[in-house]
Amino acid sequence: MATIGLGARITGAIWERDLKQANWPVALALHVVRVVYVVLRDLRDGQLNLRAMGLVYTTLLSAVPLLAISLSVLKGFGVHNEFAPVIYDFLAPMGDQGTEIADKILGFVEKTRLGILSSVGVVLLLYTVLSVMQKIEDALNHIWHVTEKRSLSRRFADYLSVLLIGPVLVVASTGLSGAAMNNTVIATLSQFEPIDALIRLAAILVPLLLAVAAFSFIYIFIPNTKVRPGAALVGGFTAAILWKVGGWAFAVVVVSSGKYEAVYSAFASLIVFMLWLYTSWLILMIGASVAFYHQRPEYLAVQRERARLSARVKEKLALLIMQKVAADLYAGGVGLGLRELTDDTGVASDAAAAVVEALEHAGFLVRAGAGKDRYLPVRPLDTTQLIDIV
């Protein structure tokens, strides 16, 4: 009973206090504690773990095609030789096994020549690569409570832009940081003690900042909703810190132990590789969760509940949605998607989707556009009665 009483008191201290009434240091500390609480709760519920496991399976199937396309893009810019260090750095926590697997992956990628593939082979290659991007979007959409997926045309355009621009940005950023550290001027300045300390600090911070930028880019671009840069940076910083700490812990706990080789023998490298992939995807999911709860603090609660709207809120939301559709139509627009209809309302996407669906079934809205992902009014707006919508 004493333990239950202590737990209840801790829960009350975390959740009962109104953050608006507290001074900012206390409010910030409680906000951080609440975010940590709900993320740990989501991990315990198992959905983040299942998503990470699914992405491990998808990665194993699509790693070589994905890297082959990235390498082909980099060859066009003449910087493909800078691609290998990125793979070695990613697998560095695995130690010697990581180096061995990186050599094999790069060997497979080198043998994959896109120029000699048939049209069917190219289509299958692109499908494999786009499917892993779709899996990542589905996982992040689940975290952000987004029920509507990108249309096929948007998926193709957005994903290909990531595949074309992403590798160039990664190699360029790592290449610039490496060139800066190996510059003769930097080497000369490092001979002076105060500057040498700053250079060593920069050598630690630059890779961390690059990781923050990479995670933040994923959190902004991949989910099919509007993610504010501030929230993405908070999630990216969290994921980058977990990435560094997780890599060190993985190297110490998993790789340094000889148990995997004793139990799995020749399969030890594959098992360790899959464990590192799972750890990496789970870190990505945790960072996305932190970004979500930072942007949508209304979801911070002791128990995870599906958003429910009262009848009055549903009426107001229905009228607001119809008003936004009408304003877009009279402004010469081509219709609004669910993302545009919910970004400015502050209502959860899954809850707003139910209202939009009700308006569609009632004959007020119709899907339009090439991807059938935009909404236009069915009835003439000058003859639509507010009481009919209500």
C-alpha positions in Angstrom: 0.0 0.0 0.0 2.8 2.3 0.8 4.3 1.7 -2.7 1.0 2.5 -4.4 0.6 5.6 -2.3 4.1 6.8 -3.3 3.3 6.1 -7.0 0.1 8.0 -6.8 1.8 10.9 -5.2 4.5 11.0 -7.9 1.9 10.8 -10.6 -0.1 13.6 -9.0 3.0 15.8 -8.7 3.7 15.3 -12.4 0.2 15.7 -13.9 -2.0 17.6 -11.5 -0.2 20.9 -11.5 -1.2 23.5 -14.1 1.8 24.5 -16.2 0.3 27.9 -17.0 0.3 28.8 -13.3 3.9 27.7 -12.7 7.1 29.7 -13.3 8.9 28.8 -16.5 11.7 26.7 -15.0 9.2 24.5 -13.1 6.9 24.4 -16.2 9.8 23.4 -18.4 11.0 20.7 -16.0 7.4 19.3 -15.7 6.9 19.4 -19.5 10.2 17.4 -20.0 9.2 14.9 -17.3 5.7 14.4 -18.9 7.2 13.9 -22.3 9.6 11.3 -20.9 6.7 9.6 -19.1 4.4 9.3 -22.1 7.3 8.1 -24.4 8.2 5.4 -21.9 4.5 4.5 -21.7 4.3 4.2 -25.5 7.4 2.0 -25.5 5.8 -0.2 -22.9 2.6 -0.5 -25.0 4.7 -2.0 -27.7 3.6 -0.1 -30.9 7.0 1.7 -31.3 8.8 -1.6 -30.9 6.6 -3.3 -33.5 7.2 -0.5 -36.0 10.9 -0.6 -35.4 10.9 -4.4 -35.9 9.0 -4.1 -39.2 11.4 -1.5 -40.5 14.3 -3.9 -39.7 12.7 -6.5 -42.0 12.1 -3.9 -44.7 15.7 -2.6 -44.4 17.1 -6.0 -45.0 15.2 -6.3 -48.2 15.8 -2.9 -49.6 19.3 -1.9 -48.2 21.2 -2.8 -51.4 18.7 -1.3 -53.9 18.5 1.9 -51.8 22.3 2.2 -51.6 22.7 1.4 -55.3 20.4 4.3 -56.2 22.1 6.6 -53.8 25.5 5.7 -55.2 24.3 6.2 -58.7 23.2 9.7 -57.8 26.5 10.5 -56.2 28.4 9.2 -59.2 26.7 11.8 -61.2 28.2 14.5 -58.9 31.6 12.7 -58.9 31.6 12.3 -55.1 30.7 8.6 -54.8 34.0 7.8 -53.2 32.9 9.8 -50.2 29.9 7.4 -49.7 31.7 4.5 -48.1 32.8 6.4 -44.9 29.1 7.1 -44.2 28.3 3.4 -44.2 31.3 2.6 -42.1 30.4 5.3 -39.6 26.8 4.0 -39.4 28.1 0.4 -38.6 30.9 1.6 -36.4 29.2 0.5 -33.1 29.3 -3.1 -34.3 33.1 -3.0 -34.3 35.0 -5.5 -36.6 31.7 -7.1 -37.5 30.4 -3.8 -38.7 33.4 -3.3 -40.9 32.9 -6.8 -42.4 29.3 -6.2 -43.1 30.0 -2.7 -44.6 32.5 -4.3 -47.0 30.0 -6.9 -48.1 27.2 -4.3 -48.6 29.4 -2.0 -50.6 30.6 -5.0 -52.6 27.0 -5.9 -53.5 26.2 -2.2 -54.3 29.2 -2.0 -56.6 28.0 -5.1 -58.5 24.5 -3.6 -58.9 24.8 -1.7 -62.2 21.6 0.2 -62.9 22.6 0.9 -66.5 22.4 -2.7 -67.5 19.1 -3.5 -65.9 16.0 -4.0 -68.0 13.0 -1.7 -67.7 11.3 -4.3 -65.5 14.4 -4.6 -63.3 14.5 -0.8 -62.8 10.8 -0.7 -62.0 11.2 -3.5 -59.4 14.2 -1.7 -58.0 12.3 1.6 -57.6 9.3 -0.2 -56.1 11.6 -1.8 -53.5 13.1 1.5 -52.6 9.8 3.4 -52.5 8.3 0.7 -50.3 10.8 1.3 -47.5 10.1 5.0 -47.7 6.3 4.2 -47.4 7.0 2.0 -44.3 8.9 4.9 -42.7 6.0 7.3 -43.5 3.5 4.9 -42.1 5.4 4.6 -38.9 5.8 8.3 -38.4 2.2 8.9 -39.4 1.1 6.5 -36.7 3.1 8.6 -34.1 1.6 11.8 -35.4 -2.0 10.3 -35.4 -2.2 10.9 -39.2 -4.7 8.6 -41.0 -4.4 10.0 -44.5 -1.5 8.9 -46.7 0.2 10.8 -49.5 -1.3 10.2 -52.9 0.6 7.9 -55.3 1.9 10.9 -57.4 3.0 12.8 -54.3 4.7 9.7 -52.9 6.6 9.2 -56.1 7.7 12.8 -56.3 8.5 13.3 -52.6 10.3 10.1 -52.1 12.5 10.5 -55.2 13.4 14.0 -54.2 14.7 12.6 -50.9 16.6 9.8 -52.7 18.2 12.4 -55.1 18.9 15.2 -52.6 19.5 13.3 -49.4 22.7 11.4 -50.3 24.2 14.5 -51.8 23.5 16.5 -48.6 24.8 13.8 -46.3 28.1 13.3 -48.3 28.5 17.1 -48.7 28.0 17.8 -45.0 30.4 15.0 -43.9 32.9 15.9 -46.5 32.9 19.6 -45.6 33.3 18.8 -41.9 36.2 16.4 -42.6 37.9 18.8 -44.9 37.6 21.6 -42.3 39.2 19.3 -39.7 42.1 18.4 -42.0 42.7 21.9 -43.2 46.3 23.1 -42.9 45.1 26.4 -41.3 43.2 24.4 -38.7 46.2 22.2 -38.1 48.4 25.2 -37.6 45.9 26.9 -35.2 45.6 23.6 -33.2 49.2 24.2 -32.0 47.9 26.9 -29.7 46.3 25.6 -26.5 43.1 27.7 -26.2 42.3 27.2 -29.9 43.2 23.5 -29.7 40.6 23.0 -27.0 38.0 24.7 -29.2 38.9 22.5 -32.2 38.6 19.4 -30.1 35.2 20.6 -28.9 34.1 21.3 -32.5 35.3 17.7 -33.5 32.7 16.4 -31.0 29.9 18.9 -31.7 30.0 18.9 -35.5 29.0 15.2 -35.9 26.3 15.7 -33.3 24.9 18.7 -35.1 24.9 16.8 -38.4 23.0 14.0 -36.7 20.5 16.6 -35.3 20.1 18.0 -38.8 19.5 14.6 -40.4 16.9 13.5 -37.8 15.2 16.9 -38.0 15.0 16.7 -41.8 13.3 13.3 -41.5 10.8 14.5 -38.9 9.8 17.6 -41.0 9.6 15.9 -44.4 8.4 12.4 -44.0 5.2 12.6 -41.9 2.1 13.6 -43.9 1.4 16.6 -41.6 2.9 19.9 -40.8 5.7 19.6 -38.3 7.1 22.8 -36.9 10.9 23.2 -37.2 11.1 23.8 -33.4 9.5 20.5 -32.6 11.5 18.7 -35.2 14.7 20.1 -33.7 13.7 19.0 -30.2 13.1 15.5 -31.6 16.2 15.6 -33.7 18.4 16.6 -30.7 16.9 13.8 -28.6 17.4 11.2 -31.3 21.0 12.4 -31.9 21.9 12.2 -28.2 20.3 8.7 -28.0 22.2 7.7 -31.2 25.5 8.6 -29.7 24.8 7.1 -26.3 23.1 4.0 -27.9 26.1 3.4 -30.2 28.5 3.5 -27.3 26.2 1.2 -25.2 25.7 -1.2 -28.1 29.4 -1.5 -28.6 30.1 -2.1 -24.9 27.2 -4.4 -24.1 26.5 -6.4 -27.3 29.6 -6.3 -29.5 32.1 -6.7 -26.6 30.3 -9.8 -25.4 31.3 -13.1 -26.9 28.0 -14.8 -26.2 26.5 -14.1 -29.6 29.3 -15.9 -31.4 29.1 -18.8 -29.0 25.4 -19.2 -29.4 24.8 -18.2 -33.1 28.2 -19.1 -34.5 28.3 -18.1 -38.2 25.0 -16.2 -37.8 26.4 -13.9 -35.1 27.3 -11.0 -37.5 23.8 -11.1 -39.0 22.1 -11.2 -35.5 24.2 -8.3 -34.3 23.5 -6.3 -37.5 19.7 -6.8 -37.1 20.0 -5.7 -33.4 21.8 -2.5 -34.4 19.2 -1.9 -37.1 16.4 -2.4 -34.6 18.2 0.0 -32.1 18.6 2.6 -34.8 15.0 2.5 -36.0 13.7 2.6 -32.4 15.8 5.7 -31.7 14.2 7.3 -34.8 10.8 6.4 -33.4 11.5 7.8 -30.0 12.8 11.1 -31.4 9.6 11.4 -33.5 7.5 10.8 -30.4 9.3 13.5 -28.6 8.8 15.9 -31.5 5.0 15.0 -31.6 4.4 15.5 -27.9 6.4 18.8 -27.9 4.2 20.2 -30.7 1.0 18.7 -29.5 1.1 18.9 -25.7 -2.7 18.3 -25.5 -1.8 14.6 -26.0 0.3 14.5 -22.8 -1.8 12.5 -20.5 -1.4 9.6 -18.0 -3.3 7.2 -20.2 -3.1 7.1 -24.0 -6.6 7.7 -25.3 -7.9 8.1 -28.8 -9.0 11.6 -29.4 -12.8 12.1 -28.9 -14.7 15.2 -29.8 -17.9 16.3 -28.1 -21.0 17.0 -30.2 -20.5 20.8 -29.9 -16.9 20.6 -31.0 -17.8 18.4 -34.0 -20.4 21.0 -35.0 -17.9 23.8 -34.8 -15.2 21.8 -36.6 -17.7 20.9 -39.4 -18.6 24.5 -39.9 -14.9 25.5 -39.8 -14.0 22.9 -42.4 -16.8 24.0 -44.7 -15.7 27.6 -44.3 -12.1 26.8 -45.2 -13.2 24.8 -48.3 -15.4 27.7 -49.4 -12.7 30.3 -48.8 -10.3 28.2 -50.9 -12.8 27.8 -53.7 -13.6 31.5 -53.9 -9.9 32.3 -53.9 -9.4 30.1 -57.0 -8.0 27.1 -55.2 -8.2 23.5 -56.4 -9.4 22.0 -53.1 -7.9 21.3 -49.7 -6.5 18.1 -48.4 -7.0 16.7 -44.9 -3.6 18.1 -43.9 -4.5 21.7 -44.8 -7.9 21.3 -43.2 -6.5 20.3 -39.8 -3.2 22.0 -39.6 -4.7 25.3 -38.4 -7.5 23.9 -36.2 -5.4 22.3 -33.5 -7.5 19.1 -33.7 -6.0 15.7 -34.0 -5.9 14.4 -37.6 -7.8 11.2 -36.8 -10.6 13.1 -35.1 -10.9 15.6 -37.9 -10.9 12.8 -40.5 -14.1 11.5 -38.9 -15.8 14.8 -39.4 -14.6 15.2 -43.0 -15.8 11.7 -43.7 -19.2 12.5 -42.2 -19.4 15.6 -44.5 -18.4 13.5 -47.4 -21.1 10.9 -46.8 -23.7 13.6 -46.2 -23.1 15.0 -49.7 -21.3 18.2 -48.7 -17.8 17.4 -49.8 -16.4 15.3 -52.6 -12.9 14.0 -53.3 -11.1 15.6 -56.2 -7.6 15.9 -57.8 -5.4 13.3 -59.5 -4.8 11.5 -56.2 -8.4 11.9 -54.9 -6.8 13.5 -51.8 -8.4 17.0 -52.0 -11.9 18.1 -51.1 -14.3 20.4 -52.9 -17.9 21.3 -52.1 -20.7 19.3 -53.8 -23.6 21.7 -53.3 -23.6 25.4 -54.4 -22.4 27.3 -51.4 -24.9 30.1 -51.7 -27.7 27.6 -51.2 -26.1 25.5 -48.4 -27.7 26.1 -45.0 -25.7 26.1 -41.8 -28.5 24.1 -40.1 -28.1 21.4 -42.8 -24.4 21.0 -41.9 -25.1 21.0 -38.2 
